[in-house]
Structure formats: structure tokens, C-alpha cells
């Protein structure tokens, strides 16, 4: 790079959809004698503010056309952006065509993301409207300026106006190479994210869940103190689907959320979203240690806590109703890391305010457990993508395979337990009674060990008349026999084992009602 790379900015092009902060920024440029080119609505806004502006059409000697689709796509603009100032041949070429260099591009893009958010909804954006909100000229300007950042400054975010103005003031109208390179990187990320949104949306309109090329992006919301362990680095990014949850929740109080807090809270909130009745889940290391329905949140919390009060210490509590004062009084008695709910009453917030380390989150609503979507997991050199486990069983979906059919009360508990087991790490066993978990066994290599752990967690008196859910079929009767010996009277599992007949015979021998679902819920 030659010494003349850091030249004062003398000519700028402003073409922005989001006009936040653009007037004072343009005024600061004009005060430095910068010539400002602009287009359409941007030019009108600047002129209305008394800022001298040259219409791009006067530079290109071509009017805006095709309903504004073509404005800046012209050699008189892109030649001025892309010419290297240290290359005599480049300078001679633009001079021969009467093209002047452009030193600063200020551009942001049509609101494609906001437009597609209403696509498919009643009264929402049409397909044609979404297409019209795909910006062409803006990304072209941004990419050209970013490529030539040795000489051109590009600004795509209004939050960067202040520091550009500060550099101009400190460097006699110049920006530094370091800032130009940083802004170019941000600009390329912006256009990449924008294109990713378009590609993902278009694949969706074709009903294509797994397109040949998968693109996704996110905006960094915050850097985290560390990752899963203190020697790991981590950050939270927002992107993809619009779904209520921890990533977009309002934090009402408490210290910053950690990587593990975010992961566990997401697991907790997704679990309680499965239920229609007032439900509370207590999570530890992404596994539930207690889940219960109740007439009120307070009742549900008491029942959930009773499942495993020891493990609940330092846990995450998720609620699927507005957190009220009565429930907050109970929560205040425990050491908890995070409480998340769709909303929080002022009285409940005031009661928990004294617990300054407690993170209190409000999401503004519940996620739809049946909504389609993708989940991802990284591999060495790649990613695994799958559709979200949105499977939900109803009473009519159950197949009774035992001699004894379950009672209505048992069916209610079986469905409850099977919804919980879906959110427990495999191999998973859940004992439940009266719409509350009484013992949970998670993440064991053997289903028998999970059954033993779950029964060991349970109060022996509560085991009598309980039901048991398994996230996958019983490969042998052994885990089922443990449940029967403990007092369980009914079981639910996917079925499909080579030894199903042997397992069913064991259930019949012990008087258990057994239903199968045909749906497995592995969670690794």
C-alpha cells in the first residue's frame, strides 16, 4: 500500500434505508467540505435538513429506473469506488472516463428480515413484496467499498457513525487503515447475513428443509465471561427463527448469564412450553430434576421441587405462566441461578429484587412446541442438522399392548411423563404420579441404570401407583421389572424391540398397563 492510501475523505455516497443518525453524520461530513452524493429518499431527507447533495443521477447521467431497482449500478459510481489510488493504470482509466474517486460509502439495506417476518400471515407481506425488499444496489456498493478498503471507508451500521466522525476529527479528515479494515469486515458479514436470510427464506418457500447449500448467520448479542469451562471462550449470537426464549428474553435483574446458564435455561423453557396447564420445571445441567403441573404455579413448583430438592439447589426454574407473588415467595427461599417466565408481575419482581445474583428473565410469550424448525450440532469439519423434535402424543395416538388397559388417570400421567422424557438426556426413564415427576434417570449408558437411578430418587411411598416413561423401547424386560417392583402400574414407550413380546409378557405378569407410541425421543 502506498503512502497516499490514507488520504482525506473528500467525496461520499449516502444511500440508506435506516436513516437513524444520518443527518448529524452528513452535517459533520459537509462541515469538513466533503461532497455528498445520494439517492432517492436519502437525498430528500438530506436536502430537507439543508445539506447540499448531488443526486447520483446527475453523476451517472442516467435517471433512476425500474421503480428504483437501478440507481447506483453504473461505472461512474463503481469505478469511483473500486479504483485503486496507488495504481496509475486505474487512475488513468477513471480519469479517461471522467470518473471521480469516492472515498466513503454509507449504506444500509432494505428491511428484508422485517418484511419476511409477516410472510404467510393474514394481512402480512406477499411473496412479491418480499422479493421487492431484496436490496441489490446496496450490497453492491457495500461489497465494492469493502473490497477496496485500502482506500475507501464503508459504514453499514448507524452505531459506527460516531467513531468515524471521531477519527476524522483526530486525523485531519482521514480514517485509519485499521478502522477501514474492521468496517470492511463488518460490512462483508452484513451482506453475507443478508444473503443468508434470503437463501433460507427462498428455500422455505419451496418447502425445502435441507437445501443443497445451507446458510445461516447470527448477530452477536454479547461476549460471555467464558464457555462451558473457564478456559473456554464463548459468545451469544441471535439469528435464525423468531422463537420466544432465553436468547431474546428481557433480563430484569441479576448478573450476566453464563454459557451454562443460557444452555440450561433454554432446555428448561422449551420443556415447560410442552404443557397447557400451569407447569414448572427445575433444570440442572440441561436435565430436569423436577417437573409438575398444578392448579397454580405455586402448587406446580412445590410438586416439582419435591421430586429432587437436593439437585434443585443452584438450578434453573422455568414457568409457563406469568410469575406471581405467591410463587416468587417460594422461589426466594432457594438458591437459584435463573428464573424464566413469559412475564413477571411487578410484585413478584419486587420480591426477588433482594436476591441480586438471581437472573430473572421475561420472554414476552411461550414458544410453540409443535412449530417446525431446525436444530444444529457441530462436528469436526461439519454440522449435523435435523428438524426439531416437535412430536407430541395424544391419548388417541396410544396403542395398548398389554392385557390391562390404562385407566383415565394413568393415561394422563403417561402422557405427562412422555412429554417430560422427551427433554431428558438418553437413556431416559421418568416416573410420574398426579402430573408430577417423582423420579428421573438421565444420560446413562444402560436403561437399567437409568431406571435404578430414577427409582432411587423417588420416595418409595410415591412409587405406589406411579407410571413410568422410557424415551426408547425396552430392549429387555429388566428395566420394566425394576419399575414394577417399585410399585409402578403403567408404562409408556415407543415399542419396536425384537423382544416386544417378552417385554409385554413381563408387563402382563406384573399387572402393568403398557402403551406404545411408535415415536422415540432420544436426546443426546
Helices and strands as residue ranges (DSSP letters): G 3-5, E 11-15, H 22-31, E 35-38, H 40-48, E 54-55, H 56-60, H 75-82, H 88-96, E 104-107, H 112-116, H 127-132, H 137-147, E 153-155, G 158-160, H 161-170, H 177-205, E 219-223, E 235-238, G 246-248, E 250-253, H 259-272, E 278-284, E 287-294, H 297-307, E 315-319, H 325-331, E 336-341, H 346-352, E 359-362, E 374-379, E 382-387, G 395-397, E 399-400, H 408-421, E 429-432, E 437-441, H 447-457, H 460-463, E 467-470, H 478-486, E 490-493, H 500-509, E 513-516
